[in-house]
Amino acid sequence: MIISIRGATTAENTKEDIINNTRHLLEEIIKSNNFEINQIISILFTCTKDLNAAYPAVAAREMGMVHAALMCAQEMDVTGSLPLCIRVQVTVTAGIPQKEAKHIYFKEARALRPDLISE
């Protein structure tokens, strides 16, 4: 079964912070949804325009995601939207239905989808 898992976090505009926060987000998505890196088909990353010090996909490659398709794009610049935000959509073969996927939101990005946050 193929599902998509979403998540987001915020970071400072430094290479280290973008990569570290992206890595933390991906690690938690994998752990919370109980799948392995080799089950990832693709990951779409978006960043707000104020994050340009590094590609978030670098974190995925450093984690060993060398066969999954990775794509980085700039998030739409909507007035009043959350700044310094990294969003991900992970497409994965998983043993759970889409409705059971655990979407992960960290830091200020928790405000994006409070309906998906479980304490």
All heavy atoms as an XYZ file, in Angstrom:
920
protein
N       0.845     -1.164      0.000
C       0.000      0.000      0.000
C       0.901      1.241      0.000
O       1.892      1.284      0.707
C      -0.895     -0.127      1.236
C      -1.508      1.071      1.780
S      -2.698      0.737      3.117
C      -3.265     -0.896      2.842
N       0.556      2.216     -0.798
C       1.326      3.453     -0.899
C       0.560      4.569     -0.204
O      -0.628      4.768     -0.468
C       1.590      3.823     -2.373
C       2.421      2.722     -3.031
C       2.290      5.178     -2.475
C       2.602      2.892     -4.519
N       1.259      5.271      0.704
C       0.642      6.385      1.413
C       1.563      7.596      1.371
O       2.755      7.474      1.090
C       0.304      6.030      2.880
C       1.566      5.745      3.699
C      -0.658      4.847      2.943
C       1.323      5.618      5.202
N       1.004      8.761      1.679
C       1.786      9.986      1.819
C       1.681     10.468      3.253
O       0.593     10.489      3.837
C       1.271     11.081      0.887
O       1.721     10.854     -0.418
N       2.820     10.842      3.796
C       2.892     11.334      5.164
C       3.426     12.755      5.109
O       4.413     13.027      4.424
C       3.816     10.441      6.017
C       3.315      9.000      5.970
C       3.884     10.963      7.448
C       4.320      7.987      6.463
N       2.765     13.631      5.836
C       3.145     15.033      5.800
C       3.809     15.448      7.093
O       3.634     14.826      8.136
C       1.907     15.888      5.540
C       1.353     15.604      4.172
C       0.030     16.239      3.908
N      -0.035     17.608      4.374
C      -1.173     18.256      4.521
N      -2.314     17.673      4.268
N      -1.177     19.504      4.937
N       4.537     16.535      7.015
C       5.168     17.081      8.201
C       5.756     18.440      7.905
O       5.877     18.848      6.756
N       6.118     19.137      8.983
C       6.735     20.456      8.838
C       7.475     20.810     10.113
O       7.174     20.298     11.193
C       5.678     21.515      8.524
N       8.425     21.704      9.949
C       9.179     22.242     11.075
C       9.659     23.629     10.683
O       9.469     24.061      9.548
C      10.359     21.323     11.468
O      10.902     21.755     12.721
C      11.436     21.287     10.409
N      10.284     24.299     11.612
C      10.891     25.587     11.315
C      12.383     25.495     11.607
O      12.832     24.614     12.339
C      10.238     26.725     12.130
O      10.257     26.380     13.511
C       8.803     26.960     11.679
N      13.140     26.413     11.015
C      14.589     26.420     11.185
C      15.117     27.829     10.965
O      14.468     28.653     10.320
C      15.238     25.467     10.183
N      16.290     28.070     11.482
C      16.994     29.307     11.164
C      17.625     29.140      9.789
O      17.856     28.031      9.336
C      18.058     29.603     12.224
C      17.483     29.882     13.601
C      16.526     31.059     13.629
O      16.851     32.109     13.008
O      15.451     30.930     14.244
N      17.919     30.250      9.133
C      18.468     30.185      7.782
C      19.985     29.973      7.798
O      20.763     30.821      7.355
C      18.108     31.430      6.978
C      18.463     31.267      5.515
O      18.423     30.161      4.986
N      18.808     32.352      4.859
N      20.379     28.819      8.326
C      21.775     28.386      8.241
C      21.763     26.961      7.704
O      20.790     26.223      7.913
C      22.487     28.398      9.617
O      21.905     27.403     10.460
C      22.421     29.772     10.276
N      22.844     26.593      7.035
C      22.933     25.236      6.493
C      22.747     24.209      7.601
O      21.973     23.266      7.456
C      24.287     25.051      5.800
C      24.491     23.678      5.213
C      25.835     23.550      4.517
C      25.999     22.148      3.963
N      27.275     21.996      3.254
N      23.443     24.386      8.696
C      23.380     23.429      9.803
C      21.963     23.299     10.360
O      21.479     22.190     10.578
C      24.347     23.855     10.913
C      24.325     22.924     12.100
C      25.300     23.367     13.182
O      24.931     24.258     13.970
O      26.416     22.814     13.217
N      21.275     24.411     10.569
C      19.946     24.356     11.169
C      18.917     23.750     10.210
O      18.060     22.968     10.624
C      19.508     25.750     11.630
C      18.635     25.687     12.861
O      18.993     24.982     13.831
O      17.571     26.336     12.864
N      18.998     24.088      8.941
C      18.076     23.505      7.962
C      18.264     21.992      7.902
O      17.302     21.227      7.974
C      18.272     24.153      6.573
C      17.788     25.607      6.606
C      17.546     23.350      5.490
C      18.185     26.429      5.386
N      19.498     21.541      7.807
C      19.771     20.105      7.704
C      19.409     19.381      8.996
O      18.760     18.329      8.970
C      21.230     19.861      7.284
C      21.411     20.337      5.831
C      21.611     18.390      7.435
C      22.841     20.392      5.353
N      19.794     19.931     10.144
C      19.483     19.278     11.421
C      17.993     19.182     11.690
O      17.497     18.143     12.139
C      20.182     19.993     12.579
C      21.670     19.756     12.611
O      22.182     18.816     11.996
N      22.385     20.618     13.308
N      17.248     20.240     11.414
C      15.805     20.210     11.655
C      15.088     19.302     10.662
O      14.125     18.627     11.017
C      15.232     21.627     11.641
C      15.476     22.330     12.948
O      14.787     22.074     13.928
N      16.477     23.184     12.992
N      15.556     19.271      9.428
C      14.980     18.351      8.448
C      15.250     16.910      8.853
O      14.353     16.062      8.801
C      15.546     18.626      7.047
O      15.275     19.981      6.672
C      14.932     17.680      6.021
N      16.470     16.611      9.274
C      16.822     15.263      9.721
C      15.927     14.835     10.896
O      15.380     13.727     10.891
C      18.288     15.188     10.139
C      18.700     13.785     10.613
C      20.154     13.701     11.064
N      21.056     14.015      9.972
C      21.830     15.117      9.913
N      21.817     15.988     10.877
N      22.613     15.299      8.872
N      15.779     15.702     11.864
C      14.936     15.399     13.027
C      13.496     15.102     12.596
O      12.870     14.146     13.068
C      14.988     16.568     14.011
C      14.180     16.377     15.230
N      13.186     17.248     15.610
C      14.185     15.387     16.170
C      12.634     16.820     16.724
N      13.206     15.691     17.086
N      12.966     15.888     11.683
C      11.606     15.688     11.182
C      11.487     14.342     10.463
O      10.559     13.563     10.726
C      11.233     16.833     10.237
C       9.858     16.775      9.591
C       8.747     16.761     10.643
C       9.684     17.964      8.646
N      12.426     14.039      9.574
C      12.373     12.769      8.848
C      12.520     11.573      9.781
O      11.811     10.572      9.632
C      13.457     12.732      7.768
C      13.263     13.696      6.597
C      14.500     13.697      5.710
C      12.004     13.367      5.810
N      13.426     11.664     10.746
C      13.600     10.572     11.710
C      12.312     10.295     12.469
O      11.933      9.137     12.664
C      14.725     10.903     12.698
C      16.099     10.834     12.090
C      17.215     11.371     12.976
O      16.912     12.044     13.996
O      18.380     11.135     12.637
N      11.610     11.344     12.864
C      10.368     11.157     13.621
C       9.246     10.618     12.737
O       8.439      9.797     13.175
C       9.946     12.461     14.292
C       8.812     12.300     15.264
C       9.108     11.341     16.423
O      10.276     11.248     16.860
O       8.160     10.674     16.886
N       9.180     11.041     11.496
C       8.177     10.507     10.565
C       8.403      9.009     10.382
O       7.459      8.218     10.440
C       8.225     11.257      9.211
C       7.627     12.657      9.374
C       7.486     10.473      8.124
C       7.803     13.553      8.163
N       9.652      8.603     10.181
C       9.983      7.182     10.004
C       9.643      6.389     11.257
O       8.985      5.344     11.191
C      11.468      7.026      9.624
C      11.713      7.574      8.216
C      11.914      5.571      9.721
C      13.184      7.765      7.869
N      10.078      6.873     12.396
C       9.838      6.177     13.670
C       8.336      6.073     13.985
O       7.842      5.002     14.332
C      10.554      6.926     14.795
C      10.349      6.352     16.174
C      11.098      7.179     17.200
C      10.436      7.067     18.549
N      10.911      8.090     19.483
N       7.617      7.175     13.857
C       6.195      7.203     14.216
C       5.328      6.354     13.301
O       4.258      5.903     13.695
C       5.678      8.643     14.196
O       6.312      9.404     15.186
N       5.787      6.153     12.060
C       5.001      5.387     11.097
C       5.582      4.000     10.833
O       5.066      3.269      9.991
C       4.858      6.179      9.797
C       3.931      7.352      9.992
O       2.719      7.186     10.018
N       4.490      8.538     10.176
N       6.652      3.664     11.540
C       7.212      2.312     11.554
C       7.526      1.770     10.153
O       7.027      0.723      9.750
C       6.266      1.362     12.308
C       6.941      0.058     12.650
O       8.145      0.012     12.874
N       6.165     -1.010     12.677
N       8.362      2.512      9.429
C       8.833      2.011      8.143
C      10.328      2.216      8.032
O      10.942      2.897      8.858
C       8.080      2.640      6.959
C       8.261      4.123      6.800
C       9.331      4.637      6.091
C       7.337      5.007      7.347
C       9.503      5.997      5.941
C       7.503      6.378      7.196
C       8.585      6.877      6.495
N      10.928      1.611      7.023
C      12.370      1.692      6.794
C      12.664      2.651      5.639
O      11.824      2.863      4.757
C      12.924      0.302      6.446
C      12.673     -0.759      7.501
C      13.451     -0.513      8.782
O      14.587      0.003      8.693
O      12.924     -0.835      9.864
N      13.871      3.167      5.615
C      14.293      4.090      4.562
C      14.083      3.492      3.167
O      13.669      4.191      2.246
C      15.762      4.515      4.772
C      15.845      5.508      5.937
C      16.379      5.106      3.507
C      17.257      5.902      6.326
N      14.317      2.187      3.014
C      14.185      1.577      1.685
C      12.731      1.489      1.207
O      12.487      1.121      0.063
C      14.861      0.207      1.635
C      14.225     -0.814      2.553
O      13.258     -0.529      3.243
N      14.779     -1.998      2.566
N      11.770      1.847      2.041
C      10.363      1.861      1.645
C       9.937      3.224      1.094
O       8.825      3.365      0.593
C       9.472      1.491      2.834
C       9.634      0.056      3.297
C       8.853     -0.211      4.566
O       9.404     -0.168      5.651
N       7.566     -0.461      4.410
N      10.825      4.213      1.190
C      10.483      5.556      0.712
C      10.578      5.591     -0.810
O      11.596      5.213     -1.397
C      11.421      6.618      1.329
C      11.246      6.643      2.849
C      11.142      7.993      0.723
C      12.271      7.504      3.571
N       9.512      6.037     -1.436
C       9.466      6.190     -2.890
C       9.998      7.562     -3.279
O      10.842      7.694     -4.157
C       8.032      5.997     -3.413
C       7.571      4.577     -3.115
C       7.946      6.334     -4.898
C       6.085      4.359     -3.314
N       9.479      8.592     -2.615
C       9.903      9.955     -2.924
C       9.586     10.876     -1.751
O       8.749     10.558     -0.906
C       9.207     10.473     -4.184
O       7.812     10.552     -3.976
N      10.283     12.016     -1.748
C      10.003     13.061     -0.765
C      10.000     14.394     -1.495
O      10.949     14.727     -2.215
C      11.044     13.115      0.371
C      11.186     11.763      1.067
C      10.650     14.197      1.391
C      12.279     11.720      2.117
N       8.941     15.153     -1.282
C       8.856     16.522     -1.773
C       9.116     17.438     -0.581
O       8.435     17.322      0.441
C       7.480     16.807     -2.372
C       7.212     18.260     -2.752
C       8.167     18.724     -3.843
C       5.767     18.443     -3.177
N      10.112     18.292     -0.709
C      10.431     19.288      0.319
C      10.061     20.657     -0.226
O      10.361     20.951     -1.383
C      11.937     19.325      0.605
C      12.518     18.049      1.121
C      13.015     17.097      0.246
C      12.617     17.814      2.483
C      13.604     15.930      0.716
C      13.195     16.651      2.961
C      13.682     15.699      2.078
N       9.459     21.494      0.614
C       9.317     22.904      0.265
C       9.848     23.726      1.420
O       9.806     23.311      2.576
C       7.861     23.324     -0.034
O       7.066     23.222      1.149
C       7.257     22.501     -1.158
N      10.366     24.892      1.072
C      10.838     25.851      2.068
C      10.249     27.213      1.734
O      10.055     27.548      0.563
C      12.351     25.980      2.036
S      13.247     24.551      2.615
N      10.007     27.993      2.765
C       9.610     29.370      2.536
C      10.809     30.126      1.969
O      11.955     29.700      2.102
C       9.104     30.013      3.843
O      10.048     29.768      4.891
C       7.750     29.438      4.247
N      10.542     31.255      1.324
C      11.594     31.965      0.587
C      12.718     32.469      1.476
O      13.810     32.735      0.995
C      11.003     33.114     -0.224
C      10.542     34.294      0.610
C      10.070     35.416     -0.281
C       9.736     36.644      0.557
N       9.425     37.784     -0.277
N      12.493     32.550      2.787
C      13.522     33.033      3.698
C      14.510     31.940      4.116
O      15.449     32.198      4.863
C      12.904     33.701      4.922
C      11.766     32.897      5.534
O      11.537     31.746      5.115
O      11.086     33.431      6.434
N      14.310     30.716      3.644
C      15.251     29.622      3.887
C      15.965     29.289      2.577
O      15.397     28.649      1.691
C      14.528     28.377      4.418
C      13.972     28.465      5.826
C      13.237     27.184      6.190
C      15.062     28.751      6.842
N      17.198     29.748      2.459
C      17.938     29.517      1.216
C      19.405     29.161      1.451
O      20.208     29.210      0.529
C      17.826     30.737      0.291
C      18.391     31.993      0.934
O      19.045     31.951      1.971
N      18.114     33.125      0.317
N      19.759     28.765      2.677
C      21.146     28.441      2.997
C      21.514     26.998      2.642
O      22.699     26.667      2.547
C      21.427     28.698      4.472
N      20.502     26.142      2.444
C      20.766     24.732      2.109
C      19.504     24.088      1.574
O      18.390     24.530      1.874
C      21.244     23.966      3.343
N      19.698     23.027      0.811
C      18.576     22.202      0.374
C      18.236     21.227      1.505
O      19.126     20.525      2.000
C      18.942     21.385     -0.865
C      19.137     22.206     -2.120
C      20.414     22.398     -2.636
C      18.058     22.746     -2.784
C      20.607     23.123     -3.804
C      18.243     23.482     -3.948
C      19.513     23.666     -4.448
O      19.692     24.390     -5.596
N      16.976     21.110      1.903
C      16.641     20.137      2.938
C      16.874     18.691      2.506
O      17.106     17.820      3.342
C      15.161     20.405      3.230
C      14.663     21.203      2.094
C      15.829     21.915      1.490
N      16.877     18.433      1.219
C      17.128     17.072      0.732
C      18.524     16.572      1.095
O      18.749     15.360      1.151
C      16.933     16.998     -0.780
N      19.440     17.468      1.395
C      20.781     17.065      1.821
C      20.686     16.186      3.067
O      21.389     15.180      3.196
C      21.677     18.300      2.066
C      22.978     17.915      2.755
C      21.954     19.026      0.751
N      19.781     16.538      3.982
C      19.601     15.735      5.201
C      19.182     14.317      4.851
O      19.683     13.345      5.421
C      18.574     16.383      6.122
N      18.256     14.184      3.913
C      17.786     12.851      3.503
C      18.916     12.038      2.893
O      19.072     10.851      3.203
C      16.625     12.987      2.521
N      19.702     12.638      2.036
C      20.823     11.930      1.414
C      21.833     11.493      2.475
O      22.333     10.379      2.440
C      21.519     12.806      0.365
C      20.667     13.069     -0.856
C      20.514     11.841     -1.733
N      19.805     12.182     -2.951
C      18.754     11.529     -3.388
N      18.261     10.494     -2.725
N      18.157     11.880     -4.500
N      22.107     12.379      3.438
C      23.040     12.039      4.518
C      22.515     10.893      5.384
O      23.297     10.164      5.979
C      23.317     13.265      5.398
C      24.168     14.312      4.712
C      24.392     15.548      5.565
O      23.816     15.671      6.658
O      25.168     16.423      5.106
N      21.189     10.733      5.437
C      20.570      9.648      6.208
C      20.564      8.334      5.431
O      20.124      7.321      5.949
C      19.135     10.027      6.593
C      19.029     11.164      7.588
S      17.325     11.715      7.811
C      16.591     10.280      8.593
N      20.997      8.356      4.188
C      21.050      7.137      3.385
C      19.926      6.987      2.384
O      19.772      5.921      1.777
N      19.147      8.014      2.179
C      18.050      7.956      1.206
C      18.612      8.265     -0.174
O      18.424      9.339     -0.722
C      16.952      8.940      1.602
C      16.334      8.626      2.925
S      15.141      9.879      3.433
C      15.093      9.583      5.192
N      19.313      7.297     -0.735
C      20.005      7.513     -2.001
C      19.236      6.969     -3.204
O      19.602      7.246     -4.341
C      21.430      6.921     -1.962
C      22.286      7.642     -0.931
C      21.403      5.438     -1.673
N      18.189      6.189     -2.979
C      17.412      5.631     -4.085
C      16.056      6.293     -4.250
O      15.447      6.173     -5.318
C      17.254      4.118     -3.915
C      18.568      3.410     -3.886
N      19.408      3.339     -4.980
C      19.212      2.767     -2.883
C      20.501      2.693     -4.661
N      20.419      2.329     -3.394
N      15.573      6.985     -3.222
C      14.287      7.684     -3.311
C      14.447      8.949     -4.146
O      15.510      9.582     -4.146
C      13.793      8.044     -1.914
N      13.397      9.310     -4.852
C      13.397     10.570     -5.593
C      13.159     11.708     -4.600
O      12.208     11.668     -3.816
C      12.298     10.551     -6.641
N      14.036     12.696     -4.630
C      13.921     13.845     -3.732
C      13.797     15.108     -4.569
O      14.520     15.279     -5.542
C      15.151     13.955     -2.825
C      15.527     12.721     -2.015
C      16.773     12.997     -1.191
C      14.373     12.291     -1.118
N      12.888     15.986     -4.159
C      12.680     17.229     -4.892
C      12.503     18.359     -3.890
O      11.749     18.226     -2.923
C      11.425     17.122     -5.765
C      11.045     18.404     -6.487
S      12.157     18.869     -7.807
C      11.793     17.621     -9.011
N      13.210     19.466     -4.128
C      13.068     20.660     -3.297
C      12.416     21.757     -4.131
O      12.746     21.927     -5.305
C      14.423     21.147     -2.807
S      15.284     19.999     -1.720
N      11.521     22.503     -3.494
C      10.845     23.607     -4.171
C      10.582     24.720     -3.164
O      10.620     24.502     -1.956
C       9.521     23.135     -4.774
N      10.325     25.900     -3.703
C       9.990     27.015     -2.830
C       8.485     27.023     -2.585
O       7.685     26.878     -3.516
C      10.427     28.335     -3.454
C      10.266     29.515     -2.515
C      10.794     30.778     -3.142
O      10.271     31.240     -4.145
N      11.842     31.323     -2.543
N       8.113     27.158     -1.331
C       6.709     27.249     -0.927
C       6.114     28.550     -1.480
O       6.825     29.550     -1.634
C       6.625     27.230      0.605
C       5.238     27.198      1.168
C       4.547     25.859      0.980
O       5.219     24.827      0.866
O       3.302     25.860      0.954
N       4.836     28.563     -1.764
C       4.173     29.795     -2.192
C       4.382     30.876     -1.134
O       4.335     30.607      0.067
C       2.679     29.570     -2.393
C       2.344     28.759     -3.609
S       0.546     28.511     -3.804
C      -0.041     30.193     -3.827
N       4.605     32.087     -1.569
C       4.837     33.215     -0.668
C       3.502     33.911     -0.396
O       3.154     34.888     -1.054
C       5.851     34.173     -1.298
C       6.242     35.289     -0.362
O       6.088     35.133      0.870
O       6.714     36.333     -0.861
N       2.764     33.390      0.569
C       1.441     33.912      0.902
C       1.570     34.907      2.058
O       2.215     34.606      3.075
C       0.484     32.763      1.287
C      -0.865     33.292      1.727
C       0.335     31.797      0.118
N       0.994     36.059      1.909
C       1.039     37.080      2.941
C       0.534     36.525      4.271
O      -0.527     35.904      4.326
C       0.177     38.294      2.530
O       0.653     38.782      1.273
C       0.237     39.402      3.572
N       1.335     36.716      5.316
C       0.944     36.275      6.652
C       1.239     34.812      6.956
O       0.912     34.328      8.040
N       1.855     34.100      6.018
C       2.126     32.682      6.262
C       3.321     32.516      7.204
O       4.097     33.440      7.431
C       2.377     31.937      4.948
O       3.515     32.445      4.305
N       3.464     31.319      7.740
C       4.523     31.003      8.680
C       5.896     31.138      8.015
O       6.152     30.494      6.997
C       4.335     29.573      9.199
C       5.341     29.073     10.225
C       5.222     29.863     11.525
C       5.124     27.588     10.483
N       6.789     31.950      8.577
C       8.132     32.085      8.000
C       9.054     30.954      8.443
O       8.741     30.198      9.368
C       8.614     33.429      8.566
C       7.916     33.542      9.882
C       6.565     32.876      9.682
N      10.196     30.853      7.763
C      11.270     29.921      8.135
C      10.774     28.481      8.260
O      11.160     27.737      9.157
C      11.936     30.372      9.440
C      12.557     31.768      9.405
C      12.918     32.237     10.798
C      13.779     31.780      8.486
N       9.929     28.072      7.334
C       9.243     26.780      7.428
C       9.698     25.796      6.349
O       9.797     26.146      5.173
C       7.739     26.995      7.324
S       6.766     25.521      7.663
N       9.952     24.575      6.789
C      10.275     23.452      5.904
C       9.096     22.491      5.962
O       8.691     22.072      7.050
C      11.549     22.709      6.372
C      12.735     23.648      6.430
C      11.820     21.498      5.472
C      13.902     23.109      7.239
N       8.544     22.142      4.814
C       7.453     21.174      4.745
C       7.926     19.951      3.969
O       8.737     20.072      3.055
C       6.241     21.789      4.056
C       5.561     22.887      4.851
C       4.465     23.555      4.004
N       3.665     24.501      4.736
C       3.973     25.787      4.900
N       5.087     26.280      4.384
N       3.167     26.590      5.579
N       7.393     18.786      4.327
C       7.724     17.558      3.607
C       6.460     16.769      3.306
O       5.476     16.831      4.051
C       8.716     16.642      4.371
C      10.023     17.341      4.631
C       8.126     16.117      5.635
N       6.513     16.052      2.206
C       5.505     15.048      1.864
C       6.277     13.804      1.476
O       6.967     13.782      0.459
C       4.626     15.509      0.721
C       3.604     14.456      0.303
C       2.769     14.922     -0.862
O       2.242     16.016     -0.852
N       2.688     14.092     -1.883
N       6.196     12.788      2.319
C       6.923     11.541      2.118
C       5.968     10.506      1.528
O       4.941     10.203      2.153
C       7.508     11.020      3.453
C       8.292      9.734      3.229
C       8.376     12.079      4.120
N       6.279      9.976      0.363
C       5.489      8.912     -0.249
C       6.229      7.607      0.014
O       7.410      7.482     -0.299
C       5.317      9.153     -1.758
O       4.704     10.434     -1.941
C       4.443      8.084     -2.383
N       5.506      6.653      0.605
C       6.149      5.450      1.112
C       5.246      4.234      0.913
O       4.019      4.357      0.909
C       6.508      5.655      2.615
C       5.286      5.905      3.447
C       7.303      4.519      3.177
N       5.860      3.077      0.730
C       5.094      1.831      0.773
C       5.020      1.446      2.247
O       6.048      1.308      2.909
C       5.761      0.701     -0.038
O       7.075      0.489      0.450
C       5.799      1.035     -1.510
N       3.819      1.322      2.757
C       3.646      1.074      4.189
C       2.583      0.021      4.410
O       1.760     -0.246      3.535
C       3.258      2.377      4.898
N       2.603     -0.543      5.591
C       1.630     -1.564      5.955
C       0.407     -1.004      6.649
O      -0.327     -1.744      7.297
N       0.185      0.306      6.519
C      -0.974      0.937      7.153
C      -1.765      1.714      6.109
O      -1.196      2.183      5.118
C      -0.545      1.883      8.298
C       0.371      3.005      7.774
C       0.108      1.112      9.438
C       0.670      4.104      8.773
N      -3.060      1.877      6.330
C      -3.838      2.705      5.409
C      -3.543      4.194      5.630
O      -3.072      4.593      6.698
C      -5.291      2.370      5.761
C      -5.251      1.781      7.129
C      -3.889      1.218      7.332
N      -3.823      5.000      4.626
C      -3.564      6.442      4.691
C      -4.149      7.080      5.948
O      -3.511      7.905      6.590
C      -4.126      7.135      3.439
C      -3.869      8.630      3.404
C      -2.403      8.972      3.251
O      -1.738      8.481      2.362
N      -1.884      9.815      4.121
N      -5.345      6.688      6.338
C      -6.002      7.331      7.488
C      -5.276      7.064      8.803
O      -5.505      7.761      9.786
C      -7.474      6.900      7.590
C      -7.675      5.448      7.935
C      -9.146      5.110      7.992
C      -9.333      3.641      8.355
N     -10.735      3.295      8.462
N      -4.361      6.090      8.838
C      -3.607      5.798     10.057
C      -2.218      6.424     10.068
O      -1.479      6.286     11.052
C      -3.494      4.284     10.253
C      -4.823      3.627     10.564
C      -4.711      2.117     10.724
O      -3.604      1.609     10.973
O      -5.758      1.450     10.586
N      -1.862      7.131      9.011
C      -0.553      7.786      8.951
C      -0.445      8.828     10.056
O      -1.405      9.538     10.355
C      -0.352      8.443      7.595
N       0.731      8.899     10.647
C       0.998      9.887     11.688
C       1.820     11.019     11.064
O       2.984     10.844     10.730
C       1.735      9.245     12.854
C       0.872      8.242     13.594
C       1.653      7.565     14.710
C       0.798      6.582     15.462
N       0.439      5.402     14.687
N       1.182     12.159     10.913
C       1.819     13.341     10.342
C       2.520     14.090     11.476
O       1.988     14.192     12.581
C       0.779     14.202      9.645
C      -0.045     13.418      8.659
N       0.429     13.083      7.409
C      -1.279     12.865      8.765
C      -0.495     12.371      6.772
N      -1.536     12.225      7.577
N       3.702     14.614     11.215
C       4.530     15.186     12.263
C       4.765     16.678     12.018
O       5.224     17.072     10.936
C       5.898     14.457     12.333
C       5.714     12.944     12.473
C       6.765     15.045     13.445
C       5.008     12.490     13.736
N       4.483     17.467     13.023
C       4.690     18.909     12.970
C       5.449     19.346     14.217
O       5.025     19.038     15.333
C       3.345     19.642     12.860
C       2.696     19.406     11.527
C       1.968     18.245     11.277
C       2.851     20.321     10.496
C       1.409     18.008     10.034
C       2.290     20.094      9.249
C       1.567     18.936      9.027
O       1.023     18.703      7.792
N       6.566     20.027     14.019
C       7.418     20.473     15.115
C       7.470     21.995     15.197
O       7.224     22.695     14.213
C       8.860     19.975     14.928
C       9.058     18.513     15.190
C       9.815     17.749     14.324
C       8.511     17.879     16.300
C      10.042     16.401     14.554
C       8.725     16.535     16.542
C       9.490     15.799     15.666
N       7.847     22.443     16.385
C       8.128     23.853     16.632
C       6.952     24.726     16.210
O       5.795     24.348     16.429
C       9.449     24.232     15.966
C      10.628     23.411     16.504
C      11.870     23.528     15.674
C      12.691     24.689     16.084
N      13.970     24.771     15.376
N       7.222     25.865     15.599
C       6.146     26.786     15.205
C       5.229     26.187     14.151
O       4.086     26.606     13.989
C       6.737     28.113     14.719
C       7.346     28.960     15.814
C       8.762     28.536     16.187
O       9.343     27.643     15.527
O       9.302     29.095     17.158
N       5.702     25.188     13.423
C       4.895     24.552     12.377
C       3.708     23.772     12.956
O       2.791     23.418     12.223
C       5.755     23.640     11.516
N       3.713     23.535     14.254
C       2.572     22.858     14.889
C       1.274     23.643     14.641
O       0.197     23.052     14.583
C       2.814     22.683     16.380
C       3.955     21.718     16.691
C       4.314     21.715     18.173
N       3.212     21.278     19.001
C       2.949     20.015     19.319
N       3.729     19.056     18.858
N       1.925     19.722     20.080
N       1.383     24.936     14.470
C       0.204     25.780     14.243
C      -0.425     25.541     12.872
O      -1.589     25.895     12.657
C       0.592     27.252     14.380
N       0.320     24.932     11.947
C      -0.205     24.708     10.601
C      -1.350     23.698     10.576
O      -2.295     23.841      9.813
C       0.910     24.223      9.664
C       2.041     25.194      9.401
C       3.151     24.504      8.616
C       1.528     26.421      8.667
N      -1.231     22.647     11.358
C      -2.225     21.578     11.354
C      -2.495     21.074     12.777
O      -2.172     19.940     13.106
C      -1.776     20.418     10.469
C      -1.743     20.700      8.987
C      -3.094     21.069      8.391
N      -4.149     20.111      8.655
C      -4.523     19.142      7.816
N      -3.908     18.991      6.676
N      -5.497     18.328      8.146
N      -3.100     21.891     13.634
C      -3.361     21.433     15.007
C      -4.293     20.221     15.037
O      -4.266     19.447     15.994
C      -3.997     22.659     15.678
C      -4.449     23.538     14.561
C      -3.560     23.247     13.394
N      -5.065     20.026     13.980
C      -5.971     18.861     13.917
C      -5.211     17.556     13.752
O      -5.759     16.476     14.021
C      -6.964     19.032     12.765
C      -6.285     19.218     11.410
O      -5.335     20.030     11.326
O      -6.689     18.559     10.447
N      -3.944     17.611     13.335
C      -3.151     16.400     13.131
C      -2.164     16.147     14.261
O      -1.459     15.130     14.252
C      -2.373     16.481     11.815
C      -3.202     16.552     10.544
C      -2.299     16.644      9.327
C      -4.135     15.354     10.431
N      -2.109     17.045     15.230
C      -1.169     16.905     16.354
C      -1.787     16.049     17.438
O      -2.873     16.313     17.915
C      -0.816     18.294     16.956
C      -0.291     19.243     15.884
C       0.161     18.138     18.115
C       0.986     18.831     15.232
N      -1.066     14.984     17.794
C      -1.527     14.151     18.917
C      -0.511     14.309     20.030
O       0.691     14.247     19.820
C      -1.659     12.690     18.502
O      -0.426     12.190     18.050
N      -0.979     14.532     21.211
C      -0.094     14.742     22.359
C       0.279     13.430     22.986
O      -0.352     12.486     23.009
C      -0.795     15.626     23.413
C      -1.129     16.996     22.869
C       0.074     17.828     22.439
O       1.154     17.714     23.037
O      -0.067     18.562     21.475
